[in-house]
Amino acid sequence: MLKRLWFTLLAAVALLAAAVVVNTYRQGSRQLDVPPAPPLAFDEAAAAQRLAEAIRARTVSSFDDAHQNADQFEQLHAMLQARYPQAHRVLQREVVGGLSLLYTWPGSDAKLPPVLLLAHQDVVPIAPGTEGDWAEPPFAGTVKDGFIWGRGAWDDKGNLIAQMEAIELLAASGFQPRRTIHLAFGADEEVGGERGAQKIAAVLKSRGERLDFVIDEGLLVTEGIVPGLNQPAALIGIAEKGYLSVVLKVPATPGHSSMPPPPGDSAIAMMSAALKGLDDHQLPGGIRGVAREMFETLAPDMSGFGRVALSNLWLFGPVVQRQLEAKASTNAMLRTTTALTMVHAGNKDNVLPGRAEATINFRLLPGDSASAVMGHVHDVAGAAMPGARYELAALPGASEPSRVSPTQSASYQLVNKTVREVFPGTLVAPGLMVAATDSRHFESISDHIYRFSPVRAKPEDLARFHGTNERLSNANLAEMIRFYHRLVSQAAGA
């Protein structure tokens, strides 16, 4: 009996192992097989200098003051007009919301829905006290050692200049688009985009336009960032997370610190219990939706156990999920994240405060909603502070998660194909954008929105994003120009 049980167990293990092996190797690569794009000759050094010139305009945006640094934005506008004469010959230029730009290149076939290329003019400020940490001054626009240095080189003047360079080349060559091409350059993306992208979207909607697709900044051409991949991976954002900041206020009886209330009854103690509860009870996560599609797309081209595990999530899903949850960057793909960002209570060391206040930031996964998250906060805070009074409110600026753009559409496949042509050997997969972009303002006029920056990034580069020593290589800028040139010529060509 024991021997029979042992053989039965061995047979079951063998069958399971066979199923895993077969399932792993029966799935072939999902990558498009396309030849590299034909060469595109242009003056790469001159393009680098033009990006450097754009960086010198200190276009730092403000949430409160729409006119802050207006002269710097106008300097950038003048630079674009001066440096791209052929583009401005064919483009219709409009200023929207004071400082944002909308360009239109009319197509010859009015029946074809237009395409929209997005980028933004504004940049984030330099963190006070870090100016001396930069290898080159952040607004000097220095071209050195094969890189263009400065704030905005990557986010997002690199995309803006690459798009203008591509249009300049196309216009100079006599290209005539069949499909109308729009370029929209918001001036306030870093503070929400309500004065720029939102108004541009309203203008296009008022004209009855329905866009074929939108491409905006987003995920990158990553190198050495996805474990188990030996090739670069370009992730095309087909959705982005929503945004919600919640303020929790806990009142209490103020008093002298020499006579504190029973343990747990002070404002700070109650708030601490509520925040710990929220930190401990994260919203549920899982390898589903966009994350699952991404891993299933990349799995056949991975090596080692990564390929086996991601090809058999039915078996290894819990193990993979635990590994992904252990890192902040991959955990963010799996769930609506909870971040405790601000706490305020008390103003003197010997006074019990009459109120504690905290702000919790949530980035909402597609499928979740702001109302569901508010309900979660109510439940957790109420359980952590039984019987206590508290107030809960959402801060302005909240946005629901975006819709998920389809990957089987012609527009996604065009972006996919263009990446494979311009970045030969690069794997392409859909991904989730965890930050907010201007593209979310265009959901009412397009079902196909993609968030992708043709920017190469290695692990050590990620800290440069909104950080110190932001830079873009001259060679990568040239690739970006080729990408937009190829994308526009195929999207709008004959």
FENMO-V852531 format. One record per helix or strand of 3 or more residues. SS is the DSSP state (2 for helix, 1 for strand). FROM is the first residue (numbers start at 1). TO is the last residue. If there is no record, write none. Layout:
SS;FROM;TO
SS;FROM;TO
//
This chain:
2;2;25
2;44;55
2;70;83
2;85;90
1;92;96
1;100;105
1;115;120
2;131;133
1;142;144
1;147;149
2;157;172
1;181;186
2;189;191
2;197;206
1;213;223
1;233;240
1;242;251
2;257;259
2;267;280
2;289;299
2;304;311
2;313;325
2;328;334
1;337;345
1;355;364
2;370;384
1;391;394
2;410;422
1;427;433
2;438;445
1;449;458
2;459;464
1;471;473
2;474;492
//
